[in-house]
Amino acid sequence: MRTDETGHVFRALTIAGSDSGGGAGIQADLKTMHQFGVYGMSVVTALTAQNTTGVHGVMEAPPEFVAAQLQAVIDDLGVDAMKTGMLANEAIIATVADVLSTAATVSRPLVIDPVMVAKGGTKLIDDSAIATLRERLLPMAALVTPNAPETGVLVGASVDSWDSVHLAAERLAQWGSDAVVVKGGHLDLDVAHAEGWRLPAASNQMVAVDTVYAQGTFTYFLTPRVNSANTHGTGCTFSAAITALLAGGAPVLDAIAQAKAFIYDAIVRAKDWDVGHGHGPTDHSTPIPVAMSGVTPGGSYYYDGRNWTRVD
């Protein structure tokens, strides 16, 4: 476990659903936190009967039991950073917001991964919960990490162009989050000339771009696209890596960059795995990539699997 100079063990909390298949949810979060040398803790919001082919059943936890788990962790172990994943319903979201607004964690970084739809298409949050998420949790967030479809649900508009990505990120930030990253895995946009990027010839312009909006500035993180069906739990793993890094005191842009490199490497290492018959998991035992320090807000960065290069 990583510690600071006083011997304090860095600790991170995930508030999310359980994935019986082990590729997403609290299982992915805890594996990732452990890989980053951070002590991981969990609050289970729902049980899922789930594998690589889809979600076959959901059992939501009573809100009062979610509160009991959360309070137990806060009162005894303490939290340096935390994240939310699948929150299932309006009552659970409100309960989490209530506890966090009064707890000693209120000054700790909160990463919100607004899990709404499983990889196979199953909805994991009901419609009445979306407004509560926006109104109660987003104002508490240091970072919110939606993919393009989730961003569209949150802002009530399609996110399928560069203009819509930028407008949606700005709108999400207006609800109170310190920073927003719109993940680019679902977006098939022309990046040949976007933002004036000078991409390496080997990339063939096939890249996934995560767009970060913070303090009025856009910053971009690019990786090559990987042809793989094994992408289950990528959002959980990405946000858990960021949370682990924030627990250790990393600046948010540096944390996003290192987490982006980690999930890219994890997809590459698992692309030929035979785990399951559908969307398989990524490799949570992927070595931690070299830390990216001193990211300049407004910059654009490309990761080739080894190093980051500024391309703007």
N, C-alpha and C positions, 0 to 999 in steps of 0.2 A: 504493500500500500504506500502511496505517496504521502508525504507529510511536509509541513512547513518547518521553519527553523526552530520552532518551539516543540515539535513533535506532534502537532495536531494532525490527525488523520483526515484527509479530505473526504467528504461524504456527500453523496448525491441521492436524491429521492425521485422515484418514478411513481406517478399516480396514473394508473392505466389498467387495461384489461389483460387477462391471461390468454395466451395463445398455446393451446395444447400441442400444436405442431412445433413449437419452439423457435419459429423464425421471426416472429414479430412480438409486439406487446411487451409485458414485463420481462419475459424470458430474453428477448433480444436486448432490452434496455440493460438488464443486469449483466449479461455477458459482455456488452460493450463497456459498461462502467468498470467492470473488473479488468478488462483489457487495457484500459487507460489508467489503471492503478488507483482507482477511486473506490471507496467503500460504498456499495450500492444498497439501497433500501427500497421497499415497495409498499404501495397501497393499492389493493386490488379492487377495481370498480366493477368488474364483470368477469364471469367465466365464459369462455367460448369453446365449443366443440369444433375444432378447426384443424385443417391440414392444408397441404399445398393446392388442393383443388377447390377450396372454398370454406365458408363458415357454415356449419351444419347445425348450430344451435347456440343460443346466448342465454345466460342466466345472470341478470343484473343484481349487484349487491344492494342491500337496503341502504339508503343514504345515511342512516344513523350508524351503520357499521363502517361505512367509508370514513365518517367523521371520527369514529373510535380508533381506527387504524392510524389515521393521520395524526391525531392528537397524541397517540402513544409514541409514535416516532419522534415527533417534535419535542415532547416533554422530556424524553430520556436521551435520545441519541443526538439530536440537533441536526441541522441541515445547512450545507454550504451552497447548494444550488438544487433546483428541482425542475421537473418537467411533468407535463400532463400529456396523456395519449388519449385512448378511448375513454370517454366519460359517459357515454351511453344515453343519458337522459337529462332533462332540465333539473330535476331534483338533485341529482348527484353534482351537477355543475354548480348549482346554488350552494350546496353544502360545502364543497371544496372552497368556493369563494368566501363563504362565511368564516370557515376555520382559518384560512390564510390571511384574511383581513384583520384578524385579532391575534394571530400567533406571533411568536418570536421570529418566524421566518419572513416577516413582511418585507424586510430589507434585503432578502436573499434573491439572487437572480432566478426568475421563473421563465422557463421555455415552454411555450404552448405549441404542441403539434396537434392541430385540430383534426384528429382522425375521424373521418366521416364515412368512408367507403373502403371496404376491404379490396385486396388486389383482384379478387374474383368478381367484384361488383356488388357484394352484399352491403346494405346500408348499416352502419354501426352507430348512428346517432339519429334521434328522431327530430322532426322538423321544429317542434316547439323549443328545442334546446338551443337552436342557433342564435336566437336573439339574446338569450341569457349568457351564452358564451361571449358574444360581442360586448354586452353591456357590463358583465360582472368580472370576467377573467382577463379580457384583452387589456384593460387599463392597468392591470398588475404586471404585465409581461415585460421582461427585458427583451424578448425575442419571440416572434410567432413564425412558424415554419410551414405554411401550407404549400401543397402542390398546386398546379394550375386549376384542376377541377374544384379543389377545396377553396381556393381563393375566389373562384366564381360564385360558389355557394355563399360564402361570407359576404361578398359585396353585391350579390344579386345581379351579376352581369357576366357575360362570357369573357374568358381570358384566353385569347387565341391569337394575339398579335403583340408586337412590341409596345405599341401605344397602350393596349389594354393591360399589359403587365405593369407598366409604369403607373398608370392611373389607379389600378387596383392596389398596388403597394402603397401609394400615397394615401388612399382612402383607408386602408387598414391601419396605417400609422395614426390617422386622425382619431381612431378609437382609443388610443392611449399607449400602445406598445412602443417601447423605445426603438425597436428595430424590427424590420420585416424582411424575410427572405422568401421570395416566390421561387420554389424549386422548378427546374426546367425539364425534368425527365419526361413529362407528358407533352411538352411543347415541341412541335416540329416547325421551327421558324428559320428563315433564311438568315444565317449569320455571316455570310461572305463579306458583307460590307457594314454590318451593324457596328455602331459606335467606333468605326474606324479601326477595328481590330486587325492586327497583323498576325494572323494565325500561321503556325508552322505548316509547311506543305504537306507533311505526313498526316495531318489531321483530316485532310480531304473535306474540310468544313463541316464534318459530322460531329458536332459537339453538343453537350448538354450544358445549359447556362443557368446558373442560379443568380437571380437578381436580388441584391440587398438594398434596402432603402433605410437610411438612418440619418437623422438630423439634416434632412433636406438634400441628401446626396445619394446617388446611386453608385454602387460598387458591384462588380461582376466577377464571378468565379466560373471558369470553363473547364470541362474535362472532355476527353473523347467519348463518343457513345460506344457502348458495349452491346454486342448482339447476344443477348442472353435472356432466357425465360426465368432465370433464377434471380428474381428481384423482390421476393416477398420480404416485407419488413424493412425496406430501405429507408422509409421515412422515420420509423421508430429508431433505427440504428443511427441515422444521421443526427437526429435531435438528442439522442442519448449521449453521443460523442460530444456534442456541443455542451451539454449540461455537465458532463464530467470535466471538460476543460474549464468551464466557468467556475466550477467548484474549486479548482486549483488556482483561480485568480486570473485566467487568461482574458485579454480584451476580447470583446464580442466578435470583431471582424477576424482576428487571428484564430479564434475558436471555430468560426464558420469555415475558414480556409482549411484548417487541419482536418475537421470533420468531413468536409467535401472530399479531400484526398483519401481519407480512410474508407468511406463508403464506395468510392470508385475502385480502390484496391480490393475491397471485400467482394464486389461484384465480379471483378476480373478473376479472382482466385476461385470463385465458386461456379463459374459459367459452365463448366463441364461436369458438375456434380450430378449424381443420380438420386438425390434425396427427394422422394415424392414423385408424383406424376403430373403435377401442375406447375404453379409458380413456386419454385424451390427457394430455399433461404440463401442468404449471402454468408460469407465466411467471417464470423465474428472473432476468429483467432488471427486475423490479419495483423501483421506487425504495425505498430503505430508509425505513421509517416513522420518525417522530420517536421518539427514545428515551423509554422509560418509566422514570423514575428514582424511587427511594424507595418502591417497592411495600411496603405494610404487610402483614406476614404476618397471615392471617386475613381479609383484605379480599376483596371481590368486585368485578370490574372488567369493564366492557362497552366493546368497541371498535366504532365505527360506520363505520369506513373512513377516518376522519379523526383522531378523538381518543378517548382512553380516559376513561371516566366511572366513578366509584365508585358502585355500585348497592346496596350493603348498608346 
